[in-house]
Amino acid sequence: MVGYEALIDSGADFNVFHSEIAQILDIDYKRGKKRQIFGLGNQEINGYECDVEIKLQGFPKFESSVVFSNQIPPHSFGVLGNKGFFGHFEIKFDYALRSIEIN
């Protein structure tokens, strides 16, 4: 198990992690499905989609797809997006209280 901080992003289509995480987990991510996704500023990011187990603190682990890419900064946060994260949980954003509730 590897700890990795990720941002919950309702505007992201996919979960996206840096390829270093796949290497640490001994995942041959380049065997995954090749994906082109677009980030902030509509910049193209190339990566590979793989199925992995994810465990959030306080929740049971679940199977999810992640796009691993070496085109994101190496020490940046991962992103938890619609495909692979939001389908597993009920997410409530409370902007007034500056909180997120995950059930």
N, C-alpha and C positions, 0 to 999 in steps of 0.2 A: 504494500500500500504506500502511496506517495501523496503527501499533502500538496495541494495546489489551489491557490485562490482564484476565484472566477467571479465575474460580474454577471448578474441576472439582467439580460437585455431582451425586453419584449420586442424590440425592433430587429433582432438578429434572427435569421432563418435557421441557423445551425449552431450547435455547440462547436467552438473553435478553441483548440489548445495548441501551444507551441510544439513543434516536432520533437524538441528535447524531452518532453514528457513521455512521448511514445518510446524514445530510446531508453529512458530510465526504466520504463516498464517492460522493456525487451519486446516491444511490438514492432514488427516489420511493417510500418505504416504505409510504405510505398506499394504494398500489395493490395491496399484498399482501393476503393473506387475514386478515380481522379475527379476532383471538383474545382470549379472556378467560382469563387464567391466574391462579393463586392462589399468593401468596408466603408468606413467614413470617407467622405469625399469621392465616393464611387470608385475607389481604387480597387483594382483586381488583385485578388489573393488566390494563389494556387495551393491546393492541398489534397489530402487523401482522406476519404471517409472510412472509418473503421468502427466496428462494434466493440465497446468496452463496458466494464462494470464501473459505475460511479457510486460513491457513498458520500452523502451529505451528513455532516455532524447532526446527530439526533434522529436520523431517518435510516430505514433499511436500504441496503444497496439495490441498484436497479441496472438493467442492461440499457445502454444508450448508444447512439451513434455520435462520433466526434470527428470533426475535420481537423487533422493535424497538418500544420503548415510551418515551414521555416521562414516565411515571409512576414511574420509578425515579430516585433521586438522580443529578444530572448527573455527578458525579465519582466514582461508585461503580464497582466492578468489574463486568464482564460475568459471565454464568453460562454454563458449558458443561454441558448436560444430556443426558438419555438420547436424545431424538430429535435427531439431527444431530451428535452427538459420540461417544457410547459405541459406536455401531454401526460406527464407523470404526477403532476401536482396541481393543486388549486393555489394560485398566486394572487395575493391582494397587495396592491401598492397604495399606501396612504401617504400622499404627498404632504398633507397638513402636519401629520405627526412624524414625517420623515422616517417611515418604517415600511418593512415588507413582512407579510405574513405568508408562511408556506404551510399548506396542509396536504 
